[in-house]
Amino acid sequence: MGTTEKLATELADDCMKAMELTGNDRLYVEVGKVLGASSQTLEEAFLTEMRVRLAAIGAQKFLRAQLAAAAQPGPATRAD
């Protein structure tokens, strides 16, 4: 892993924690802007890392909801 990817991963770890603590689910956008002012390369790597993490979280929530729905009994059907 190169320096850019390592730093992006560390920043994403910290940002995810800060987002959870502050309740600001768009904090990563603000961090990205700060990064972009000095390093577009690190900004892009960081934003990619955040998008991947957020997409994975969204997919996990979707799967949990699907599993919960599948565990619920469906409407009663009559056998004729």
Buried (B, 14 or more C-beta within 10 A) or exposed (E): EEEBBEBBBEBBEEBBEEBEEEEEEEBBEEBBEEBBEEBEEBBBBBBEBBEEBBEEEEEEEEEEEEEEEEEEEEEEEEEE
